[in-house]
Amino acid sequence: MPLDSKLKAILDAERALGLPPIEQLTPKQVRSGLAQFMAKFQPMPEYTGVSVEARLIVQNGRSIPVRIYTPPGEPPFPIAVLFHGGGWVFGSLDAHEPYCRALATEAKAVVVSVDYRLAPEHRFPAGLDDCRDATLWVLAHAEELNGAPQQVLVGGDSAGGTLATAVTFQLRDHKDLPRLLGQILIYPVTAYYDPPTPSYLENSEGFGLTRNAMIWFWDHYLNDRSEATNPLVAPLLAPDLSKLPPAFVVTAEYDVLRDEGNAYAKRLNEAGIEVTHLYVKGMNHAFAASAREFPYLDQAHTVLRALADWITAIQQ
C-alpha cells in the first residue's frame, strides 16, 4: 500500500530541513542532533503516571546505567529489559524515555532501559556484554523491582532488537537461570547488509533509514567484516533457534530491514517458537518506537497496545 500520509508528512518535514545524511556525519554529531531533538520533546501526558528511577547497576565488575520505569498499581509486574535502537552507534535513555513510559503504562510492566556502551568507541561485543549483564542483574533482583524472575522479558527496536536476540541465545543454555518470559523484536537487524535483500534495494532511500546508513552503522559496530557471520550480530545465521522464549516481532513495509525481520520471524516459527508477528503496511523503520514518529502515528499506538496485550497473555 502507499506510504501512510501522516508518516509522509513527517518525512517531508525532515527532508525540508536539508540536513546531511547520517553517513556524512560523525557519531558525535549524530548523538548531538538527537540530544537537541529530545531537549525540545514535549512529554506525553497520558504516560506521566509511571515512577522513574535512575540507577547505576554493577555486574561482573562493570557499572551500567539503567532507568527503571514502574507503573502505578499493585505488584508483582512483568519486567521488560529494553535495549534502545540507534545502529549500535547512537540512541540513549533520554531518546527512548517516551516509549518506555508508554510501554510501562500500557503493559502494566516495569521497564528497565539499559544504557549500553556504543560503537565505535566500544565495538562488538561491548554493548552486548552490557545488555546481557543488565539482564542477569534484573533476573537476580526481580523481586526488588516489584516483579519475579519468571516474569522477565528482553526486547528492543532495530539494533536493540538484535541485542535482545543475542541475549536470548546467551541465556538459553544457562540451566540455573529462569527461562525468559518472552522477547520483543521491533524491526530487528538480523543479517548483514551484504548481500542485500530485496527490501534493502526497494527501500534504499527516502523512507528514513537508508541502505547507506545501515552500511555506516555496521562499519562502526564490527571490529572486522569477518564478524558478520557471527549469530550474535546476525541472528538469522544461527543454526539452532529452538528453546528460545516466545517472540513478538514487528516489521514494516517501507523498511530496509523488512525482509530479514520477516525471515527471522519465519525461522523462529519453524523452530517451534510461539511467534506473534505484526507486519505493518504503509509504515517505515522508525514508526513504532522512535520519538520522531511514534507519538504521532496511530499505527504505532496500535502496535503498542497489541504488545501490551501479548505481555499479559504470555503470563497466563
N, C-alpha and C positions, 0 to 999 in steps of 0.2 A: 504494500500500500504506500501512498505518498508519505513523505516526511510530515509528521504532525505539525499543524500550522503554528501552534504555540511554541513548539520547540524551534521551528524555523525562525520565528521572530527573535528568540534568544540568540540563536547562532548568527543571524543577520546583524544584530546589535553588537555582538562581539567582533565580527568582521569589520564593522564600521569604525571600530577603534583604531584599526590599522596597526595592530601590534605584530611584531615579528613572530614567525613560527617558533615553536619551542626548541627545535633542533638548532636554531641560530642563537640561542641563549645559553648562559652558563647555569648550572644548578642553583647557584646563589641568586641569580636574577629571577629564576622561576619561583623559588621559595619566597623571595621578597614580594613578588607580584601577588602571590597567594595570600601572604600576610596582610598586604594592603587591602585586598578584596575583603577578607574576613573582618578587618577592622571597621568596615562600613556595613557589615551584615546586620540586618535587623532581626532580633530574636523572634521566634515563632511563639506567640503567646499560648497556643494550645499545648505546648510542650515544656512549659516552665515549671511544672509541678514536681519534677524529679529533684532529688538532692544530689549534689555533685561534690566529690571529694578527690583532690589531687594527692597522689601518694607515690613515694619512691620505694619500690619493692626491691629486695635483694635476693637473687637466686644464683647459685653457682659462683658466688663471689662478685657478681656484677649487678650494678644498680640499674633499674629500668623504670622510667617514669610511666605511670598509668593514670588514667582518670576514670573514676568509678561513678556510675550513674545508677541511683536506686529509686525505683518508682514508689509512689505512695501505696499504701495497702499493707496487708499482713503477710509476712514471710511464712514459709520459705518461697523464694522466687527461683526460676531458672536463671542461669548466668551465661551470658553470651560474651565470649572474649573476642573482641573485634580488632582487625588489623586494617588500617586505612589504605586506600589506593594512592596512586601517585607515581607509578612506574618504578618503585623502589628508590626513587630519587627525591621526591618531594612529598607533600602531604604532612599533616600534623594533627595533634589533638584538637587544636582550635578549629581547623578546617572541617573536622568530622563531628564537632560537637552538636550541630543541628540534627544530624542523622542519629547520633547516639541518644540524644534526648527523645527523639521521636520513637525510636525502637524501644527504649525503656518504657515509654508511656504506653504505646500500642500493644506491646507484647507482655506488659507487666513483668519485665525481666530486669535483673541487674545487668548492666552493660559495663564491661571493663575494656576501655580503649587503650591500646598499647602504643607507646611512643618508641618504636623500634629504631635502631640505627639505620641511616640512609647511605646509599651509594652516591657518588663514587668514593667518598671518604671511607666508607665501610662497605666493601663489596661482599658478594655472596661468600660464605653463608652467615655473615654477621647479623643481618636483620632477622633471618630465620631463627638463629640461635636465641635472639631476644623473644621472638614470638613463642617459640617452644617453651622457653624457661618461664615466661609470664603465664602460660597455660598451666605448667606444672605448679606454679605458685598458687594459682586460683584453685586448682584441684585440692591442694593442701590446706587452703584457707577458705573453702567454700562456705562453711558454716559461719565463719566470722563475717562473710559478705551477705549473710541472710539467705543462703542457698544451701545446696547439698552437693557433694562430689558427683552424684549420679545425675545431676541436672545441668552439667556444664556443656556448652556448645562452643565451637570456634567458627569464625567467619570473617569475611572481608569482601571488599569490592576491588575489581581489577587486579593489580599486583597483590593487594591484600588477600584476595581470593586464592591466588597462587600460594601465598604463605600459609593460608588455612589448610589447603590440601596437603601441603608438605608436613604440617604439624600432625594431621591425621595419620600420615604414613609413619611418622616417627613414634607416635604414641600407640599405634596399633599393636605392636608386639610386646608392649610392657604389660605383662600379665598381672603385675602387682598394682596397676592403676585402674581406677574405674573407667569403664568404656564411655567415650564421649557420647553425649545425647544426640548430637547432630552437627552438621556442617552447613554453613551458609555461604554460597558461592555466587556472588553478584558479578556478572560478566567477567569471569576469571581469565587470566592469562594461563593457558595450559600447554602452549607449544612455542617454539622459537619462530622468529619471523621468516626464516628461510628453510624450506621452500614456502612461498606464500600460499595461503588458501584462497579460494575464490572471493571470500569476503574481504581479505586484505587488498585485493585488486579492485573490487566493486566499490568499496568504501574507503579508498586510499586517502581521499582528502575531501573536505567540505562538510564533514559531519562531526567536528570536534576533534576527537582522537584520530590522528593520521598514521599512515604507514611509516612515514619518515620519523614521526615522534616515537613510535614503538622501536624503531631501529636505534634511535638515540638512547632510549631507556635501557634496552638490552646491552648496548655498548658500555654504558656506565655501570651496569649491575654486575656483569660477569667479569671474572679475572682473565678468562681466556675463552675463545669460542668453543673449545672442546667441552666446556661445562654445559653447553646447550643440550647435551644428550642425557644429563642427569635428571632423573624423575623429580628431584626436589626443586628443580627450576622449570621443568617441562613435564607436568604430571601426566599428560596424555601418553608419554612414553613408558609409564610404569607398567611392568609386566603383569602385576597382580593387583587388582583393585578390590579383592574380596575382604570381608571382615571390617570394612570401613563403616562409619556411622551413617545414618540416613542423611540425605542431601536435599537442600533447597537450592535450586540453580536458576539463575535469571540470565537470559541472553536477549539481545536487541537486534532488530533488523538492520539498522544502519550503523553497525559496529564492525571495525576491522577484526575484532576478536569473536565475532558471531559463530563462525564455523567451528573453531576449536572448542568453544564453550558447548555448542550443541554436541560435538563429538564426545566430549568428556562426559556429559550427562548420559549419552547413549552407552558409553562403556561402563559407567557405574551401574546402570540398569542391567546390562548384560552380565555383570559380575554378581548380580543378586542383591544389590543395594537398593533400598527403597528411595526412589528419586521423585521429587516434585519439581517439575521443570516448567518455568514460565518463559515462553518465547513471546516477546512483546513487539508487535509490529508498529512501524512509524516512529520508533524511538532510536536514540543513539547510545553511545558507550556510557556517557556520564549520567543518564537520566535518573537513575534510581537512588543515588546516594550523594552526589556532588551538590554542595551548597549553591553552585551556579545554576543548577537546574531542578534538583529535587523539590525545593519548596513550591515551585510554580507549576508543576505538571501533575495533572490528575492521574496519569498512568503510574507515576512514582508512588503516590499515596495508595493506589490500588494494590501495587506490589507490596508495599509496607504492611498493609492490613492482611494480605494473604500470608506474608511471612509470620506475622503475629499469630494468626490462626494455626499455622503449621507448628509453631513452637508449642502452642497449647496442646495440639493434637498428639505430638510425639511424646508428651509427658504421660499420656494415659496408657 
